[in-house]
Amino acid sequence: MEVLLLQDIPGVGKKDDLLLVGDGYALNCLLPRHQAMIATPTVRRRYAEIIRKRAVERQTEIVSKQEAAAAVSGKQITLAKKATKTGKLYAAITEKLISDALKEQHKIDIDETSITLPEQIKAIGEFIANVEVGGQNESLTVVISEEK
């Protein structure tokens, strides 16, 4: 069933998106909660300009995400953390720390949910983090050094 969203719904879409969703989801969830309306020809005509603007916004979002992915490609960030004499960190490096370091060191704003670590970083050294932005996977080098 094709519906027009009346509000932002996480994981589904943003306000004024024209989407195809399952009939059950539309009839049992979206329509009773007044989160969407069925995209009839009358609704399409009435909201044509809004739908067109949202489609343009979606395209610019895709382009900006692709630019962010290209900006991340091949970058390296450096973090200095407290460590033991054997080189183990007192606290593991999280995706949030990497996101904040990207913002601080390279002025690139990446959401922490887009960053994945193959394994937890708990030692000094050089590691690879995967960043998924705009449907592209890019690798980011994370260098951990001992804080002095």
DSSP file (Angstrom, degrees, kcal/mol; ACC not computed):
  #  RESIDUE AA STRUCTURE BP1 BP2  ACC     N-H-->O    O-->H-N    N-H-->O    O-->H-N    TCO  KAPPA ALPHA  PHI   PSI    X-CA   Y-CA   Z-CA
    1    1 A M              0   0    0      0, 0.0    20,-2.9     0, 0.0     2,-0.5   0.000 360.0 360.0 360.0 137.3    0.0    0.0    0.0
    2    2 A E  E     +A   20   0A   0     18,-0.2    37,-2.6    37,-0.1     2,-0.3  -0.805 360.0 176.2 -95.4 128.0    1.3    3.4   -0.9
    3    3 A V  E     -AB  19  38A   0     16,-2.8    16,-2.5    -2,-0.5     2,-0.5  -0.892  30.3-133.7-130.2 158.0    1.1    6.0    1.9
    4    4 A L  E     -AB  18  37A   0     33,-3.0    33,-1.9    -2,-0.3    14,-0.2  -0.966  31.2-129.8-109.2 120.1    2.1    9.6    2.6
    5    5 A L  E     - B   0  36A   0     12,-2.4    11,-2.5    -2,-0.5    31,-0.3  -0.496  16.8-167.1 -74.3 136.8    3.8   10.0    6.0
    6    6 A L  S    S+     0   0    0     29,-3.3     2,-0.3    -2,-0.2    30,-0.2   0.518  73.4  15.6 -98.9  -8.9    2.4   12.8    8.2
    7    7 A Q  S    S-     0   0    0     28,-0.9     2,-0.2     7,-0.1    -1,-0.2  -0.973  93.9 -79.0-155.4 164.6    5.3   12.7   10.7
    8    8 A D        -     0   0    0     -2,-0.3     6,-0.2     6,-0.1    -2,-0.0  -0.493  41.1-170.3 -69.1 134.3    8.8   11.3   11.0
    9    9 A I  B >>  -C   13   0B   0      4,-3.0     3,-2.2    -2,-0.2     4,-2.1  -0.965  25.2-121.7-128.8 113.7    8.9    7.6   11.9
   10   10 A P  T 34 S+     0   0    0      0, 0.0     4,-0.0     0, 0.0    -2,-0.0  -0.267  96.0  10.2 -57.3 132.9   12.3    6.2   12.8
   11   11 A G  T 34 S+     0   0    0      1,-0.1     0, 0.0     0, 0.0     0, 0.0   0.328 128.1  59.6  82.4  -8.1   13.4    3.3   10.5
   12   12 A V  T <4 S-     0   0    0     -3,-2.2     2,-0.3     1,-0.3    -1,-0.1   0.755 106.6 -73.6-114.7 -58.2   10.5    4.0    8.1
   13   13 A G  B  <  -C    9   0B   0     -4,-2.1    -4,-3.0    -6,-0.1    -1,-0.3  -0.984  41.0 -81.6 174.9-179.8   10.8    7.5    6.7
   14   14 A K    >   -     0   0    0     -2,-0.3     3,-1.7    -6,-0.2    -9,-0.3  -0.588  60.5 -68.5-104.2 167.3   10.5   11.2    7.2
   15   15 A K  T 3  S+     0   0    0      1,-0.3    -9,-0.2    -2,-0.2    -1,-0.2  -0.238 119.5  19.0 -54.9 139.1    7.4   13.5    7.1
   16   16 A D  T 3  S+     0   0    0    -11,-2.5     2,-0.3     1,-0.3    -1,-0.3   0.555  87.5 142.8  73.0  13.0    6.0   13.9    3.5
   17   17 A D    <   -     0   0    0     -3,-1.7   -12,-2.4   -10,-0.1     2,-0.7  -0.636  47.2-140.7 -78.0 141.2    7.7   10.8    2.2
   18   18 A L  E     +A    4   0A   0     -2,-0.3     2,-0.3   -14,-0.2   -14,-0.2  -0.924  37.0 171.4-102.0 112.0    5.7    8.8   -0.3
   19   19 A L  E     -A    3   0A   0    -16,-2.5   -16,-2.8    -2,-0.7     2,-0.6  -0.866  39.1-129.8-128.5 154.2    6.4    5.1    0.6
   20   20 A L  E     +A    2   0A   0     -2,-0.3     2,-0.3   -18,-0.2   -18,-0.2  -0.924  40.4 168.1 -97.2 120.6    5.2    1.6   -0.2
   21   21 A V        -     0   0    0    -20,-2.9    -9,-0.0    -2,-0.6     2,-0.0  -0.851  41.9 -80.4-127.7 165.3    4.6   -0.3    3.0
   22   22 A G     >  -     0   0    0     -2,-0.3     4,-2.4     1,-0.1     5,-0.2  -0.330  36.8-123.8 -63.8 146.8    2.9   -3.5    3.8
   23   23 A D  H  > S+     0   0    0      1,-0.2     4,-3.0     2,-0.2     5,-0.3   0.911 111.2  49.8 -59.3 -43.9   -0.9   -3.5    3.9
   24   24 A G  H  > S+     0   0    0      1,-0.2     4,-2.7     2,-0.2     5,-0.4   0.906 110.4  49.5 -62.9 -42.5   -1.0   -4.8    7.5
   25   25 A Y  H  >>S+     0   0    0      2,-0.2     5,-2.0     1,-0.2     4,-1.7   0.914 115.2  44.5 -63.4 -42.4    1.5   -2.3    8.7
   26   26 A A  I  <>S+     0   0    0     -4,-2.4     5,-2.8     3,-0.2    -2,-0.2   0.948 119.5  40.0 -66.9 -48.6   -0.4    0.6    7.1
   27   27 A L  I  <5S+     0   0    0     -4,-3.0    -2,-0.2    -5,-0.2    -3,-0.2   0.844 125.4  34.3 -72.6 -34.1   -3.9   -0.6    8.3
   28   28 A N  I  <5S+     0   0    0     -4,-2.7    -1,-0.2    -5,-0.3    -3,-0.2   0.695 134.1  13.1 -96.2 -20.1   -2.9   -1.7   11.8
   29   29 A C  I  X5S+     0   0    0     -4,-1.7     4,-1.2    -5,-0.4    -3,-0.2   0.749 123.4  39.0-122.0 -60.5   -0.2    0.8   12.8
   30   30 A L  I  4XS+     0   0    0     -5,-2.0     5,-2.6     1,-0.2     6,-0.8   0.934 116.6  43.8 -69.4 -48.3    0.2    3.9   10.6
   31   31 A L  T >4<S+     0   0    0     -5,-2.8     3,-1.4    -6,-0.2    -1,-0.2   0.920 112.6  49.1 -69.5 -44.6   -3.4    4.8    9.8
   32   32 A P  T 345S+     0   0    0      0, 0.0    -1,-0.2     0, 0.0    -2,-0.2   0.837 113.4  48.5 -63.7 -29.5   -5.0    4.3   13.2
   33   33 A R  T 3<5S-     0   0    0     -4,-1.2    -2,-0.2     3,-0.0    -3,-0.1   0.415 111.5-122.6 -87.7   2.1   -2.2    6.4   14.8
   34   34 A H  T < 5S+     0   0    0     -3,-1.4    -3,-0.2    -4,-0.2    -4,-0.1   0.853  74.9 127.9  57.1  38.3   -2.7    9.1   12.2
   35   35 A Q  S   <S+     0   0    0     -5,-2.6   -29,-3.3    -6,-0.2   -28,-0.9   0.569  73.7  11.5 -94.5 -12.9    1.0    8.8   11.2
   36   36 A A  E     -B    5   0A   0     -6,-0.8     2,-0.3   -31,-0.3   -31,-0.2  -0.969  62.0-143.2-154.7 165.5    0.1    8.4    7.5
   37   37 A M  E     -B    4   0A   0    -33,-1.9   -33,-3.0    -2,-0.3     2,-0.1  -0.979  37.2 -96.0-133.8 151.0   -2.6    8.6    4.9
   38   38 A I  E     -B    3   0A   0     -2,-0.3     2,-1.9   -35,-0.2   -35,-0.3  -0.421  36.9-122.9 -66.5 135.9   -3.3    6.5    1.9
   39   39 A A        +     0   0    0    -37,-2.6    -1,-0.1   -20,-0.2   -37,-0.1  -0.532  45.3 167.5 -84.9  76.3   -1.9    8.0   -1.2
   40   40 A T     >  -     0   0    0     -2,-1.9     4,-2.6     1,-0.1     5,-0.2  -0.386  53.2-100.8 -79.4 166.1   -5.0    8.3   -3.3
   41   41 A P  H  > S+     0   0    0      0, 0.0     4,-2.1     0, 0.0     5,-0.2   0.858 125.2  52.7 -57.0 -34.9   -5.0   10.3   -6.6
   42   42 A T  H  > S+     0   0    0      2,-0.2     4,-2.5     1,-0.2     5,-0.2   0.922 109.8  47.2 -66.1 -43.8   -6.7   13.2   -4.7
   43   43 A V  H  > S+     0   0    0      1,-0.2     4,-2.5     2,-0.2    -1,-0.2   0.903 110.6  53.5 -63.7 -41.2   -4.1   13.1   -1.9
   44   44 A R  H  < S+     0   0    0     -4,-2.6    -1,-0.2     1,-0.2    -2,-0.2   0.911 111.3  45.0 -60.8 -43.0   -1.3   13.1   -4.6
   45   45 A R  H >< S+     0   0    0     -4,-2.1     3,-0.9    -5,-0.2     4,-0.3   0.926 114.7  48.0 -66.6 -43.5   -2.8   16.2   -6.3
   46   46 A R  H 3< S+     0   0    0     -4,-2.5     3,-0.2     1,-0.2    -2,-0.2   0.877 122.9  32.7 -65.8 -38.4   -3.3   18.1   -3.1
   47   47 A Y  T 3X S+     0   0    0     -4,-2.5     4,-2.7    -5,-0.2    -1,-0.2   0.122  83.3 117.1-105.3  19.6    0.2   17.3   -1.7
   48   48 A A  H <> S+     0   0    0     -3,-0.9     4,-2.3     1,-0.2    -1,-0.2   0.899  77.6  46.3 -57.0 -46.5    2.0   17.3   -5.1
   49   49 A E  H  > S+     0   0    0     -4,-0.3     4,-2.3    -3,-0.2    -1,-0.2   0.907 113.8  48.0 -65.9 -41.8    4.2   20.3   -4.3
   50   50 A I  H  > S+     0   0    0      2,-0.2     4,-2.2     1,-0.2    -2,-0.2   0.910 112.2  49.8 -64.5 -42.6    5.1   19.0   -0.8
   51   51 A I  H  X S+     0   0    0     -4,-2.7     4,-2.0     1,-0.2    -2,-0.2   0.903 110.9  50.1 -63.0 -41.8    5.9   15.5   -2.2
   52   52 A R  H  X S+     0   0    0     -4,-2.3     4,-1.8    -5,-0.2    -2,-0.2   0.914 110.4  49.3 -63.7 -43.8    8.1   17.1   -4.9
   53   53 A K  H  X S+     0   0    0     -4,-2.3     4,-2.3     1,-0.2    -2,-0.2   0.902 110.5  50.6 -62.7 -41.0   10.1   19.2   -2.4
   54   54 A R  H  X S+     0   0    0     -4,-2.2     4,-2.4     1,-0.2    -1,-0.2   0.869 107.3  53.8 -66.3 -36.3   10.6   16.1   -0.2
   55   55 A A  H  X S+     0   0    0     -4,-2.0     4,-1.7     2,-0.2    -1,-0.2   0.897 109.9  47.7 -63.8 -39.4   11.9   14.1   -3.1
   56   56 A V  H  X S+     0   0    0     -4,-1.8     4,-2.2     2,-0.2    -2,-0.2   0.910 111.1  51.1 -66.6 -42.7   14.5   16.9   -3.8
   57   57 A E  H  X S+     0   0    0     -4,-2.3     4,-2.2     1,-0.2    -2,-0.2   0.902 107.9  53.0 -59.8 -41.3   15.5   17.0   -0.1
   58   58 A R  H  X S+     0   0    0     -4,-2.4     4,-2.0     1,-0.2    -1,-0.2   0.889 108.3  50.5 -63.1 -39.4   16.0   13.2   -0.2
   59   59 A Q  H  X S+     0   0    0     -4,-1.7     4,-2.2     2,-0.2    -1,-0.2   0.905 110.2  48.8 -65.1 -41.9   18.3   13.6   -3.2
   60   60 A T  H  X S+     0   0    0     -4,-2.2     4,-2.4     1,-0.2    -2,-0.2   0.865 109.3  53.6 -67.3 -34.1   20.4   16.3   -1.5
   61   61 A E  H  X S+     0   0    0     -4,-2.2     4,-2.2     2,-0.2    -1,-0.2   0.918 109.0  48.9 -63.0 -42.9   20.6   14.0    1.6
   62   62 A I  H  X S+     0   0    0     -4,-2.0     4,-2.1     2,-0.2    -2,-0.2   0.915 111.8  48.7 -63.3 -43.7   22.0   11.2   -0.5
   63   63 A V  H  X S+     0   0    0     -4,-2.2     4,-2.1     1,-0.2    -1,-0.2   0.912 111.4  49.2 -63.7 -42.9   24.5   13.5   -2.2
   64   64 A S  H  X S+     0   0    0     -4,-2.4     4,-2.1     1,-0.2    -1,-0.2   0.873 110.4  51.1 -66.5 -35.6   25.7   14.9    1.2
   65   65 A K  H  X S+     0   0    0     -4,-2.2     4,-2.2     2,-0.2    -1,-0.2   0.890 109.8  49.9 -67.0 -38.6   26.1   11.3    2.6
   66   66 A Q  H  X S+     0   0    0     -4,-2.1     4,-2.1     2,-0.2    -2,-0.2   0.885 110.2  50.3 -66.6 -37.6   28.1   10.3   -0.4
   67   67 A E  H  X S+     0   0    0     -4,-2.1     4,-2.0     2,-0.2    -2,-0.2   0.893 109.9  50.6 -65.2 -39.6   30.3   13.3    0.0
   68   68 A A  H  X S+     0   0    0     -4,-2.1     4,-1.7     2,-0.2    -2,-0.2   0.890 109.1  51.6 -65.0 -39.0   30.8   12.5    3.7
   69   69 A A  H  X S+     0   0    0     -4,-2.2     4,-1.5     1,-0.2    -2,-0.2   0.907 110.2  48.3 -63.9 -41.5   31.7    8.9    2.7
   70   70 A A  H  < S+     0   0    0     -4,-2.1    -1,-0.2     1,-0.2    -2,-0.2   0.857 109.7  53.5 -66.4 -34.1   34.3   10.2    0.3
   71   71 A A  H  < S+     0   0    0     -4,-2.0    -1,-0.2     1,-0.2    -2,-0.2   0.840 109.2  48.3 -69.3 -32.7   35.7   12.5    3.0
   72   72 A V  H >< S+     0   0    0     -4,-1.7     3,-2.3    -5,-0.1    -1,-0.2   0.802  85.0 110.5 -76.2 -29.8   36.1    9.7    5.4
   73   73 A S  T 3< S-     0   0    0     -4,-1.5    67,-0.1     1,-0.3    65,-0.0  -0.226  92.8  -1.4 -55.6 123.0   37.9    7.4    3.0
   74   74 A G  T 3  S+     0   0    0     65,-1.0    -1,-0.3     1,-0.2    66,-0.1   0.510  96.5 141.6  78.0   5.5   41.6    7.0    3.9
   75   75 A K    <   -     0   0    0     -3,-2.3    66,-2.1    64,-0.3     2,-0.4  -0.372  35.9-154.2 -78.7 159.9   41.4    9.3    6.9
   76   76 A Q  E     -d  141   0C   0     64,-0.2     2,-0.4    -2,-0.1    66,-0.2  -0.999   5.3-165.1-134.9 135.2   43.3    8.6   10.1
   77   77 A I  E     -d  142   0C   0     64,-2.6    66,-3.0    -2,-0.4     2,-0.4  -0.917   8.4-148.3-119.6 151.0   42.4    9.7   13.6
   78   78 A T  E     -d  143   0C   0     -2,-0.4     2,-0.4    64,-0.2    66,-0.2  -0.965  12.2-174.9-121.7 131.5   44.7    9.7   16.7
   79   79 A L  E     -d  144   0C   0     64,-2.9    66,-2.9    -2,-0.4     2,-0.6  -0.984  12.0-154.1-125.4 136.7   43.5    9.2   20.3
   80   80 A A  E     +d  145   0C   0     -2,-0.4     2,-0.3    64,-0.2    66,-0.2  -0.952  26.3 166.6-110.8 120.5   45.7    9.4   23.4
   81   81 A K  E     -d  146   0C   0     64,-2.3    66,-2.5    -2,-0.6     2,-0.2  -0.904  41.5 -92.3-132.4 158.5   44.3    7.4   26.3
   82   82 A K        +     0   0    0     -2,-0.3     8,-1.6    64,-0.2     9,-0.4  -0.481  50.5 177.0 -69.7 137.7   45.6    6.2   29.7
   83   83 A A  B     -G   89   0D   0     64,-0.3     6,-0.2     6,-0.2    40,-0.1  -0.937  28.7-109.0-140.8 161.8   47.2    2.7   29.5
   84   84 A T    >   -     0   0    0      4,-3.0     3,-1.4    -2,-0.3     6,-0.0  -0.240  45.2 -95.7 -79.5 176.2   48.9    0.2   31.7
   85   85 A K  T 3  S+     0   0    0      1,-0.3    -1,-0.1     2,-0.1    -2,-0.0   0.767 125.7  56.9 -65.7 -24.7   52.6   -0.6   31.4
   86   86 A T  T 3  S-     0   0    0      2,-0.1    -1,-0.3     1,-0.0     0, 0.0   0.484 122.5-103.9 -86.5  -2.3   51.7   -3.6   29.2
   87   87 A G  S <  S+     0   0    0     -3,-1.4    37,-2.2     1,-0.3     2,-0.3   0.542  74.7 137.0  95.3   8.2   49.8   -1.4   26.7
   88   88 A K  E     -H  123   0E   0     35,-0.2    -4,-3.0     1,-0.0    -1,-0.3  -0.704  52.2-122.8 -88.7 140.5   46.3   -2.2   27.7
   89   89 A L  E     -G   83   0E   0     33,-2.6    -6,-0.2    -2,-0.3     3,-0.1  -0.495   4.2-137.6 -80.0 149.7   43.8    0.6   28.0
   90   90 A Y  E    S+     0   0E   0     -8,-1.6     2,-0.4     1,-0.2    -1,-0.1   0.793  94.5  26.0 -74.0 -29.4   41.9    1.4   31.2
   91   91 A A  E    S-     0   0E   0     -9,-0.4    -1,-0.2    30,-0.0     2,-0.0  -0.998  90.1-113.4-136.1 139.8   38.7    2.0   29.1
   92   92 A A  E     -     0   0E   0     -2,-0.4     2,-0.5    -3,-0.1    30,-0.2  -0.305  32.8-109.1 -69.1 153.0   37.8    0.6   25.7
   93   93 A I  E     -H  121   0E   0     28,-2.4    28,-0.7    30,-0.1     2,-0.2  -0.727  40.4-159.6 -83.4 128.2   37.5    2.9   22.7
   94   94 A T     >  -     0   0    0     -2,-0.5     4,-1.8    26,-0.1     5,-0.1  -0.584  32.0-108.9-106.7 168.8   33.9    3.3   21.7
   95   95 A E  H  > S+     0   0    0      1,-0.2     4,-2.6     2,-0.2     5,-0.2   0.838 118.9  58.7 -62.6 -33.7   32.2    4.4   18.5
   96   96 A K  H  > S+     0   0    0      2,-0.2     4,-2.6     1,-0.2    -1,-0.2   0.912 104.5  49.6 -63.4 -43.2   31.2    7.6   20.2
   97   97 A L  H  > S+     0   0    0      2,-0.2     4,-2.3     1,-0.2    -1,-0.2   0.901 112.1  48.3 -62.2 -40.9   34.8    8.5   20.9
   98   98 A I  H  X S+     0   0    0     -4,-1.8     4,-2.3     2,-0.2    -2,-0.2   0.913 111.3  50.1 -66.4 -42.3   35.7    7.8   17.3
   99   99 A S  H  X S+     0   0    0     -4,-2.6     4,-2.0     1,-0.2    11,-0.3   0.918 112.3  47.2 -61.0 -44.8   32.8    9.9   16.1
  100  100 A D  H  X S+     0   0    0     -4,-2.6     4,-2.3     1,-0.2    -1,-0.2   0.886 111.4  51.2 -64.7 -39.2   33.8   12.8   18.4
  101  101 A A  H  X S+     0   0    0     -4,-2.3     4,-3.2     2,-0.2     5,-0.4   0.880 108.3  51.8 -67.1 -38.0   37.4   12.5   17.2
  102  102 A L  H  X>S+     0   0    0     -4,-2.3     4,-2.0     1,-0.2     6,-1.4   0.915 111.8  47.3 -61.8 -42.6   36.4   12.7   13.6
  103  103 A K  H  X5S+     0   0    0     -4,-2.0     4,-0.7     4,-0.2    -2,-0.2   0.901 118.6  40.6 -65.0 -41.4   34.4   15.8   14.3
  104  104 A E  H  <5S+     0   0    0     -4,-2.3    -2,-0.2    -5,-0.1    -3,-0.2   0.917 124.3  33.3 -75.2 -45.4   37.2   17.4   16.2
  105  105 A Q  H  <5S+     0   0    0     -4,-3.2    -3,-0.2    -5,-0.2    -2,-0.2   0.834 136.1  17.5 -85.8 -34.1   40.2   16.4   14.0
  106  106 A H  H  <5S-     0   0    0     -4,-2.0    -3,-0.2    -5,-0.4    -2,-0.1   0.414  92.7-122.5-121.4   0.1   38.7   16.4   10.5
  107  107 A K     << +     0   0    0     -4,-0.7     2,-0.5    -5,-0.5    -4,-0.2   0.846  64.8 140.1  59.0  36.2   35.5   18.4   10.9
  108  108 A I        -     0   0    0     -6,-1.4     2,-0.9    -9,-0.1    -1,-0.2  -0.956  45.1-147.9-112.7 123.0   33.4   15.5    9.6
  109  109 A D        +     0   0    0     -2,-0.5     2,-0.4    -3,-0.1    -9,-0.1  -0.794  27.9 165.0 -96.4 104.2   30.1   14.8   11.3
  110  110 A I        -     0   0    0     -2,-0.9    -7,-0.1   -11,-0.3     2,-0.1  -0.968  37.7-118.5-119.9 133.4   29.4   11.1   11.3
  111  111 A D    >   -     0   0    0     -2,-0.4     3,-1.6     1,-0.1     4,-0.3  -0.434  20.3-127.3 -68.9 142.4   26.8    9.5   13.5
  112  112 A E  G >  S+     0   0    0      1,-0.3     3,-1.1     2,-0.2    -1,-0.1   0.757 107.2  64.6 -65.0 -24.0   28.2    6.9   16.0
  113  113 A T  G 3  S+     0   0    0      1,-0.2    -1,-0.3   -17,-0.0    -2,-0.0   0.683  95.3  60.2 -72.0 -15.9   25.7    4.3   14.8
  114  114 A S  G <  S+     0   0    0     -3,-1.6    18,-2.8   -19,-0.1     2,-0.5   0.574  92.0  82.2 -84.2 -10.2   27.3    4.4   11.3
  115  115 A I  E <   -E  131   0C   0     -3,-1.1     2,-0.4    -4,-0.3    16,-0.2  -0.827  58.3-176.5-101.4 130.8   30.7    3.3   12.8
  116  116 A T  E     -E  130   0C   0     14,-3.1    14,-2.7    -2,-0.5     3,-0.1  -0.978  13.4-153.0-126.6 141.9   31.4   -0.4   13.5
  117  117 A L        -     0   0    0     -2,-0.4    12,-0.1    12,-0.2     3,-0.1  -0.945  12.7-145.4-110.9 129.1   34.4   -1.9   15.1
  118  118 A P  S    S+     0   0    0      0, 0.0     2,-0.3     0, 0.0    -1,-0.1   0.860  88.3   0.3 -61.0 -33.9   35.3   -5.5   14.1
  119  119 A E  S    S-     0   0    0     -3,-0.1     2,-0.1     0, 0.0    -3,-0.0  -0.974  94.6 -83.6-148.8 157.5   36.5   -6.0   17.7
  120  120 A Q        -     0   0    0     -2,-0.3     2,-0.8    -3,-0.1   -26,-0.1  -0.368  39.8-127.9 -64.8 140.4   36.7   -3.8   20.8
  121  121 A I  E     +H   93   0E   0    -28,-0.7   -28,-2.4     1,-0.1    -1,-0.1  -0.818  48.4 146.9 -92.9 111.6   39.8   -1.6   21.0
  122  122 A K  E     +     0   0E   0     -2,-0.8   -33,-2.6   -30,-0.2     2,-0.3   0.186  53.5  56.2-129.7  14.5   41.4   -2.2   24.4
  123  123 A A  E    S-H   88   0E   0    -35,-0.3     2,-0.2   -40,-0.1   -35,-0.2  -0.918  86.2 -90.8-143.5 166.7   45.1   -1.8   23.6
  124  124 A I  S    S+     0   0    0    -37,-2.2     2,-0.3    -2,-0.3    21,-0.2  -0.583  78.7  70.7 -77.3 141.3   47.6    0.7   22.2
  125  125 A G  E    S- F   0 144C   0     19,-1.4    19,-3.5    -2,-0.2     2,-0.5  -0.971  84.1 -49.0 149.9-162.8   48.2    0.4   18.4
  126  126 A E  E     + F   0 143C   0     -2,-0.3     2,-0.3    17,-0.2    17,-0.2  -0.941  52.5 174.6-115.2 129.3   46.6    0.9   15.0
  127  127 A F  E     - F   0 142C   0     15,-2.9    15,-3.3    -2,-0.5     2,-0.5  -0.867  26.3-125.5-132.7 162.1   43.1   -0.4   14.3
  128  128 A I  E     - F   0 141C   0     -2,-0.3     2,-0.4    13,-0.2    13,-0.2  -0.937  20.1-169.2-112.3 130.9   40.6   -0.2   11.4
  129  129 A A  E     - F   0 140C   0     11,-3.0    11,-2.7    -2,-0.5     2,-0.4  -0.938  18.3-133.0-114.9 142.4   37.0    1.0   12.0
  130  130 A N  E     -EF 116 139C   0    -14,-2.7   -14,-3.1    -2,-0.4     2,-0.5  -0.814  17.4-164.4 -96.3 132.9   34.3    0.6    9.3
  131  131 A V  E     -EF 115 138C   0      7,-3.4     7,-3.0    -2,-0.4     2,-0.7  -0.974   2.8-162.2-119.8 121.8   32.2    3.6    8.5
  132  132 A E  E     + F   0 137C   0    -18,-2.8     2,-0.4    -2,-0.5     5,-0.2  -0.901  23.2 158.5-106.4 110.9   28.9    3.1    6.6
  133  133 A V  E >   - F   0 136C   0      3,-2.2     3,-1.7    -2,-0.7    -2,-0.1  -0.997  66.0  -6.3-134.4 129.1   27.7    6.4    5.1
  134  134 A G  T 3  S-     0   0    0     -2,-0.4    -1,-0.1     1,-0.3     3,-0.1   0.819 128.3 -55.7  61.2  32.1   25.3    6.8    2.2
  135  135 A G  T 3  S+     0   0    0      1,-0.3     2,-0.4   -70,-0.0    -1,-0.3   0.505 115.7 112.2  79.7   3.3   25.3    3.0    1.5
  136  136 A Q  E <   - F   0 133C   0     -3,-1.7    -3,-2.2     2,-0.0     2,-0.6  -0.890  59.5-142.1-112.1 141.3   29.1    2.9    1.1
  137  137 A N  E     + F   0 132C   0     -2,-0.4     2,-0.3    -5,-0.2    -5,-0.2  -0.900  24.7 177.4-100.8 123.7   31.5    1.2    3.5
  138  138 A E  E     - F   0 131C   0     -7,-3.0    -7,-3.4    -2,-0.6     2,-0.4  -0.916  23.6-128.0-122.5 150.8   34.7    3.1    4.1
  139  139 A S  E     - F   0 130C   0     -2,-0.3   -65,-1.0    -9,-0.2     2,-0.4  -0.793  18.7-165.0-101.7 145.4   37.6    2.2    6.3
  140  140 A L  E     - F   0 129C   0    -11,-2.7   -11,-3.0    -2,-0.4     2,-0.5  -0.994  16.4-133.5-129.9 129.9   39.0    4.6    8.9
  141  141 A T  E     -dF  76 128C   0    -66,-2.1   -64,-2.6    -2,-0.4     2,-0.5  -0.734  17.8-164.0 -88.1 128.6   42.4    4.1   10.6
  142  142 A V  E     -dF  77 127C   0    -15,-3.3   -15,-2.9    -2,-0.5     2,-0.6  -0.958   1.5-164.1-115.4 117.0   42.3    4.6   14.4
  143  143 A V  E     -dF  78 126C   0    -66,-3.0   -64,-2.9    -2,-0.5     2,-0.5  -0.898   3.5-163.2-104.7 121.7   45.7    5.1   16.1
  144  144 A I  E     +dF  79 125C   0    -19,-3.5   -19,-1.4    -2,-0.6     2,-0.3  -0.906  12.3 177.5-107.3 125.7   45.7    4.8   19.8
  145  145 A S  E     -d   80   0C   0    -66,-2.9   -64,-2.3    -2,-0.5     2,-0.3  -0.825  36.0 -92.8-123.1 165.6   48.7    6.1   21.7
  146  146 A E  E     -d   81   0C   0     -2,-0.3     2,-0.3   -66,-0.2   -64,-0.2  -0.604  38.1-124.3 -81.7 132.9   49.6    6.3   25.4
  147  147 A E              0   0    0    -66,-2.5   -64,-0.3    -2,-0.3    -1,-0.1  -0.562 360.0 360.0 -75.1 135.6   48.5    9.5   27.2
  148  148 A K              0   0    0     -2,-0.3    -1,-0.1   -66,-0.1    -2,-0.0   0.414 360.0 360.0-107.6 360.0   51.5   11.2   28.9
